[in-house]
């Protein structure tokens, strides 16, 4: 189970995407929205945003994606249960939401659209939402005995949203470049050719390197966040072991 998180300024495009006829959408659950038509759904979402007009991106949009290996066990009822569990752990409560299941892909997946302006006009926080969601998805995968893909190679990168998409691009470049490099200079040059920047973290008031940061497309990741094997010390240790440094 993995998630993709997005936010938007207006509800119309997201609601229309979720209800798009070609997706074979089945509405599994909702709260606080009128389901008579797409326009009525959009209207009720918009009406609540007026409680907090300062929030520039009131639209929360999350897809929960499951392995095709779990297809037979994932009834609508179980998917709703998992979605509710996910929402509680993410702090998405006391607000309008709609859960729609799509059937346009081989793997089971659902879309959750919710109002980041809750029923009392307060903002539902998106602080560290990507890292929190990743942790929660792993917890729920274990709790519900879902299929657990091993390694980043199992990820369908074309289905990722930012910043995860960029992180996996960096991961794949590092996986290819490091074994072919003889020293740090070659690694840095090869990454620059892929439009990936490199910066080192130094111990305060010294020249001692303590970490590494990769950046691309305006996103920054520590080496360990890309993958634990790409922390500064592990890359450096790999070069030393190979006798190439």
C-alpha positions as CSV (number, residue, x, y, z in Angstrom):
1,X,0.0,0.0,0.0
2,X,1.4,3.4,-1.0
3,X,-0.1,6.9,-1.0
4,X,0.1,9.9,-3.3
5,X,-0.6,13.2,-1.8
6,X,-1.7,16.4,-3.5
7,X,-3.3,19.7,-2.7
8,X,-5.1,22.1,-4.9
9,X,-6.7,25.6,-4.9
10,X,-10.1,24.6,-6.2
11,X,-12.3,21.5,-6.0
12,X,-13.8,21.4,-9.5
13,X,-10.9,19.8,-11.3
14,X,-10.3,17.2,-8.6
15,X,-13.9,16.2,-8.2
16,X,-14.3,15.9,-11.9
17,X,-11.2,13.8,-12.1
18,X,-12.4,11.4,-9.4
19,X,-15.9,11.2,-11.0
20,X,-14.6,10.9,-14.6
21,X,-16.7,8.4,-16.4
22,X,-13.8,6.5,-17.9
23,X,-12.5,5.7,-14.4
24,X,-15.5,3.5,-13.6
25,X,-15.8,5.4,-10.3
26,X,-17.8,3.9,-7.5
27,X,-18.4,6.3,-4.5
28,X,-17.7,4.2,-1.4
29,X,-18.3,6.7,1.3
30,X,-18.7,10.4,2.0
31,X,-19.6,12.9,4.7
32,X,-20.9,16.4,4.6
33,X,-21.3,16.7,0.8
34,X,-24.5,16.5,-1.3
35,X,-24.1,13.7,-3.8
36,X,-26.9,14.7,-6.3
37,X,-24.4,15.8,-9.0
38,X,-20.8,16.8,-9.4
39,X,-21.9,20.4,-9.1
40,X,-23.6,19.8,-5.8
41,X,-20.5,18.1,-4.5
42,X,-18.3,21.0,-5.6
43,X,-20.7,23.5,-4.2
44,X,-20.8,22.0,-0.7
45,X,-17.1,21.7,-0.6
46,X,-16.7,25.4,-1.7
47,X,-19.3,26.6,0.8
48,X,-17.3,25.3,3.7
49,X,-14.0,26.9,2.5
50,X,-15.7,30.2,3.2
51,X,-15.1,29.6,6.9
52,X,-11.3,30.0,6.2
53,X,-10.8,32.1,3.0
54,X,-7.2,32.7,3.9
55,X,-6.2,29.1,3.1
56,X,-4.8,29.1,-0.4
57,X,-5.0,25.4,-1.0
58,X,-8.1,24.0,0.7
59,X,-8.4,20.9,-1.4
60,X,-6.8,17.7,0.0
61,X,-6.5,14.8,-2.5
62,X,-4.9,11.5,-1.6
63,X,-4.9,8.3,-3.5
64,X,-4.3,5.0,-1.7
65,X,-2.8,2.3,-4.0
66,X,-2.7,-1.4,-3.3
67,X,-0.8,-4.3,-4.9
68,X,-2.5,-6.3,-7.5
69,X,-1.8,-9.3,-5.3
70,X,-4.4,-7.9,-2.8
71,X,-7.1,-7.5,-5.5
72,X,-9.2,-10.5,-4.4
73,X,-9.3,-9.6,-0.7
74,X,-10.0,-5.9,-1.1
75,X,-13.7,-5.6,-0.9
76,X,-15.3,-2.1,-0.9
77,X,-16.0,-2.5,2.8
78,X,-12.4,-3.3,3.6
79,X,-11.1,-0.5,1.5
80,X,-13.4,2.0,3.3
81,X,-12.2,0.6,6.6
82,X,-8.5,1.1,5.6
83,X,-9.3,4.6,4.3
84,X,-10.9,5.5,7.6
85,X,-8.0,4.1,9.6
86,X,-5.6,6.1,7.4
87,X,-7.6,9.3,7.8
88,X,-7.7,9.0,11.6
89,X,-3.9,8.5,11.7
90,X,-3.3,11.4,9.4
91,X,-5.5,13.8,11.4
92,X,-8.1,14.1,8.7
93,X,-11.2,14.4,10.9
94,X,-14.3,16.6,11.5
95,X,-14.4,17.6,7.9
96,X,-16.1,16.9,4.5
97,X,-14.7,14.1,2.5
98,X,-15.6,11.8,-0.4
99,X,-14.0,8.4,-1.1
100,X,-14.2,7.0,-4.7
101,X,-12.8,3.7,-6.0
102,X,-11.5,3.6,-9.5
103,X,-11.4,0.6,-11.8
104,X,-9.2,2.0,-14.7
105,X,-6.0,0.3,-13.5
106,X,-5.0,-3.3,-12.8
107,X,-4.2,-2.6,-9.2
108,X,-6.9,-1.6,-6.7
109,X,-6.9,2.0,-5.7
110,X,-9.1,4.7,-4.3
111,X,-9.2,8.5,-4.2
112,X,-9.9,10.6,-1.1
113,X,-10.9,14.2,-1.5
114,X,-11.3,16.2,1.6
115,X,-11.7,19.8,2.8
116,X,-8.7,21.1,4.5
117,X,-11.0,23.6,6.1
118,X,-12.7,21.5,8.8
119,X,-16.2,21.9,10.1
120,X,-15.1,24.6,12.5
121,X,-13.1,26.7,10.1
122,X,-9.7,25.4,11.3
123,X,-7.0,24.2,8.9
124,X,-6.2,20.5,8.7
125,X,-2.4,20.6,8.9
126,X,-0.2,19.2,6.0
127,X,3.0,19.4,8.1
128,X,5.3,16.5,7.2
129,X,2.3,14.9,5.5
130,X,4.5,12.9,3.0
131,X,6.7,11.3,5.7
132,X,3.8,10.7,8.0
133,X,1.8,9.1,5.2
134,X,4.7,6.8,4.2
135,X,4.9,5.6,7.8
136,X,1.2,5.1,8.2
137,X,0.9,3.1,4.9
138,X,3.6,0.7,6.1
139,X,1.7,0.3,9.4
140,X,-1.6,-0.4,7.7
141,X,0.0,-2.8,5.3
142,X,1.1,-4.8,8.2
143,X,-2.1,-4.4,10.2
144,X,-4.3,-5.6,7.3
145,X,-1.9,-8.3,6.1
146,X,-1.5,-6.7,2.7
147,X,1.2,-7.5,0.2
148,X,4.5,-5.8,1.0
149,X,6.6,-5.0,-2.0
150,X,10.3,-5.3,-1.3
151,X,12.7,-2.5,-2.4
152,X,12.3,0.6,-4.6
153,X,12.6,-1.5,-7.8
154,X,8.9,-2.5,-7.2
155,X,7.6,1.0,-7.4
156,X,5.8,2.1,-10.6
157,X,7.5,5.5,-11.0
158,X,5.1,6.8,-13.6
159,X,2.4,6.7,-11.0
160,X,4.3,8.7,-8.4
161,X,3.5,12.3,-7.5
162,X,6.1,14.9,-6.4
163,X,8.3,15.0,-4.5
164,X,8.5,11.1,-4.6
165,X,8.8,11.1,-8.4
166,X,12.0,13.2,-8.2
167,X,13.4,11.2,-5.3
168,X,13.1,8.0,-7.3
169,X,14.8,9.6,-10.3
170,X,17.7,10.5,-8.0
171,X,17.7,7.0,-6.6
172,X,18.0,5.4,-10.0
173,X,20.8,7.7,-11.1
174,X,22.8,7.0,-7.9
175,X,22.3,3.3,-8.4
176,X,23.7,3.5,-11.9
177,X,26.5,6.1,-11.3
178,X,28.1,5.1,-8.1
179,X,29.3,1.6,-9.1
180,X,31.0,3.1,-12.2
181,X,32.7,6.0,-10.5
182,X,36.2,6.0,-9.2
183,X,36.0,9.0,-6.8
184,X,33.7,11.7,-5.5
185,X,34.5,14.1,-8.4
186,X,33.3,11.6,-10.9
187,X,30.1,11.0,-9.0
188,X,29.4,14.7,-8.8
189,X,30.1,15.3,-12.5
190,X,27.9,12.4,-13.5
191,X,25.1,13.6,-11.4
192,X,25.4,17.2,-12.7
193,X,24.9,15.7,-16.2
194,X,21.6,14.4,-14.9
195,X,20.7,17.9,-13.5
196,X,21.2,16.6,-10.0
197,X,23.0,19.0,-7.6
198,X,25.2,17.9,-4.7
199,X,26.0,19.7,-1.4
200,X,27.9,18.5,1.6
201,X,27.1,19.2,5.2
202,X,30.1,20.0,7.4
203,X,30.7,19.7,11.1
204,X,30.5,23.2,12.6
205,X,33.6,25.3,12.1
206,X,35.5,22.3,10.5
207,X,36.1,20.7,7.1
208,X,34.7,17.4,8.3
209,X,31.9,16.2,6.1
210,X,28.9,14.8,8.1
211,X,26.3,14.4,5.3
212,X,25.2,14.9,1.8
213,X,22.2,16.6,0.1
214,X,21.0,15.8,-3.4
215,X,18.7,18.3,-5.2
216,X,16.7,18.2,-8.4
217,X,13.6,20.0,-9.7
218,X,13.6,22.2,-6.6
219,X,13.4,19.3,-4.2
220,X,16.2,18.5,-1.7
221,X,16.8,15.1,-0.1
222,X,19.5,13.9,2.3
223,X,21.3,10.8,1.0
224,X,19.7,8.6,3.6
225,X,16.2,9.9,2.6
226,X,16.9,8.8,-1.0
227,X,17.9,5.4,0.4
228,X,20.0,4.4,3.4
229,X,22.7,3.0,1.1
230,X,23.2,6.5,-0.3
231,X,24.2,8.3,2.9
232,X,27.5,10.1,2.6
233,X,29.3,7.6,4.9
234,X,28.0,4.6,3.0
235,X,29.0,5.9,-0.4
236,X,32.4,7.0,1.0
237,X,32.8,3.5,2.6
238,X,31.9,1.8,-0.7
239,X,34.6,3.8,-2.5
240,X,37.2,2.9,0.1
241,X,36.3,-0.8,0.1
242,X,36.6,-1.0,-3.7
243,X,40.1,0.7,-3.4
244,X,39.0,3.3,-5.9
245,X,39.1,6.4,-3.7
